[in-house]
Structures are given as C-alpha cells and as structure tokens.
C-alpha cells in the first residue's frame, strides 16, 4: 500500500475516532433530551462513516476488493441515523406537556412584539 493511501486511511481513522468520541461525550454531558440526541446523531454518524470509508479504502488498495457489506453498512447508517433521531425528537416533542400552541395565523414580521409578563420597561419610540 502506498504512503499516500496509508496517510488517508490513518487520517480518516483519527477523524472518525474523534467524532465518535465527541458524540459519546455529547451524550453524557448535554442537559436535555433534544441536545443529547443531537450529538450522537450528527457526530457519531460522521465518525462511524469515516471509519467505514477508511475500511473501504484499505480493502480496495490492498487488493481484497470492496466488500458489499461495508457499502451496505455505510448506506444503512447514513439513512437510518438521521431518520431515527428525527422520529425520537418528534415523539418527545409530542409528549411534552408545556408545548407551545399552534398559531391560528402566521405572524406579521413588522408587528411589534410585547410581552405583558416581561418585567423590563417597554422601549420608547
């Protein structure tokens, strides 16, 4: 295997391990459910994708051929991870008690917003 391909494989493995670790730390450290699901869905998908891509390049360069198993895992990962994160977020949002109500009309962008419960004095024009 040439040095260029070895460096590319090493780079992809390091980047993949970094993003996978970053997604794991995000799962542990972030506060609420929506933030916790965002970290692994984005970072771990990119991390595992980089590791699988490095594996595909490694097997392609070494002459053992590209295995369909690696390509199928990559396609399955990139299709299912964002969809499952989206569905879990929608399910959690539908279970919330203090959801904001659906607006009856679309808001006017030029209209001034005033909150009567805000303790700050209103701005003068």
C-alpha positions in Angstrom: 0.0 0.0 0.0 1.4 3.4 -0.9 2.2 6.0 1.6 -0.5 8.4 0.4 -3.2 5.8 0.9 -1.9 4.9 4.3 -1.9 8.5 5.3 -5.5 8.9 4.0 -6.6 5.8 5.9 -4.9 7.0 9.1 -6.4 10.5 8.8 -9.9 9.0 8.3 -9.5 6.7 11.2 -8.3 9.5 13.5 -11.1 11.8 12.4 -13.7 9.0 12.8 -12.5 8.2 16.3 -12.5 11.8 17.2 -16.1 12.4 16.1 -17.3 9.1 17.6 -15.7 10.2 20.9 -17.2 13.6 20.6 -20.7 12.1 20.1 -20.3 9.9 23.1 -19.2 12.9 25.3 -22.1 14.9 24.0 -24.5 12.1 25.0 -23.1 12.2 28.5 -22.6 15.9 29.1 -25.5 17.7 27.4 -28.5 18.7 29.5 -31.8 17.8 28.0 -33.1 15.1 25.6 -33.0 17.1 22.5 -29.4 18.2 22.9 -28.4 14.7 23.9 -29.9 13.2 20.8 -28.3 15.8 18.5 -24.7 15.0 19.5 -24.7 11.3 18.7 -26.9 11.6 15.7 -24.5 14.1 14.0 -21.1 13.4 15.4 -21.3 9.6 15.7 -22.7 9.2 12.2 -19.8 11.2 10.8 -17.3 9.3 12.9 -18.5 5.8 12.0 -18.9 6.9 8.4 -15.2 8.0 8.3 -14.1 4.7 9.9 -16.2 2.7 7.3 -14.8 4.8 4.5 -11.2 4.2 5.7 -12.0 0.4 5.8 -13.4 0.6 2.2 -10.2 2.4 1.0 -8.0 -0.1 2.9 -9.6 -3.1 1.4 -9.7 -1.5 -2.1 -6.0 -0.7 -2.1 -4.9 -4.0 -0.6 -6.5 -5.9 -3.5 -9.1 -7.8 -1.4 -11.8 -5.8 -3.1 -14.5 -3.6 -1.8 -16.9 -5.7 0.3 -20.6 -5.1 -0.3 -21.1 -5.5 3.4 -19.1 -2.2 4.1 -21.0 -0.3 1.5 -24.4 -1.6 2.8 -23.4 -0.7 6.4 -22.5 2.8 5.3 -25.7 3.4 3.3 -27.8 1.9 6.2 -26.0 4.2 8.7 -26.5 7.4 6.7 -30.1 6.6 6.1 -31.3 5.4 9.5 -29.4 7.5 12.0 -30.9 10.9 11.0 -34.3 9.4 10.5 -34.4 7.7 13.9 -33.1 10.8 15.6 -35.8 12.9 13.9 -38.5 10.4 14.9 -37.4 10.2 18.5 -37.3 14.0 18.7 -40.9 14.2 17.2 -42.1 11.6 19.7 -40.5 13.5 22.6 -42.0 16.8 21.4 -45.5 15.3 21.2 -45.2 14.0 24.8 -44.3 17.4 26.2 -47.0 19.0 28.4 -46.0 22.6 28.0 -45.8 22.7 24.2 -46.5 26.0 22.6 -49.9 26.0 20.9 -50.2 26.1 17.2 -50.7 29.6 15.9 -54.0 30.4 14.2 -52.4 32.8 11.8 -49.0 33.5 10.5 -47.2 36.2 12.5 -46.5 39.6 10.9 -42.8 40.3 10.7 -43.3 44.1 11.0 -45.6 43.8 14.1 -44.1 44.9 17.4 -43.9 42.1 20.0 -44.9 43.0 23.5 -44.9 40.6 26.5 -47.1 41.9 29.4 -45.3 39.5 31.8 -41.9 40.9 31.0 -40.6 43.0 34.0 -38.4 45.1 31.7 -39.9 48.5 30.9 -41.1 48.9 27.3 -38.8 50.7 24.9 -39.8 54.3 23.9 -40.1 55.1 20.3 
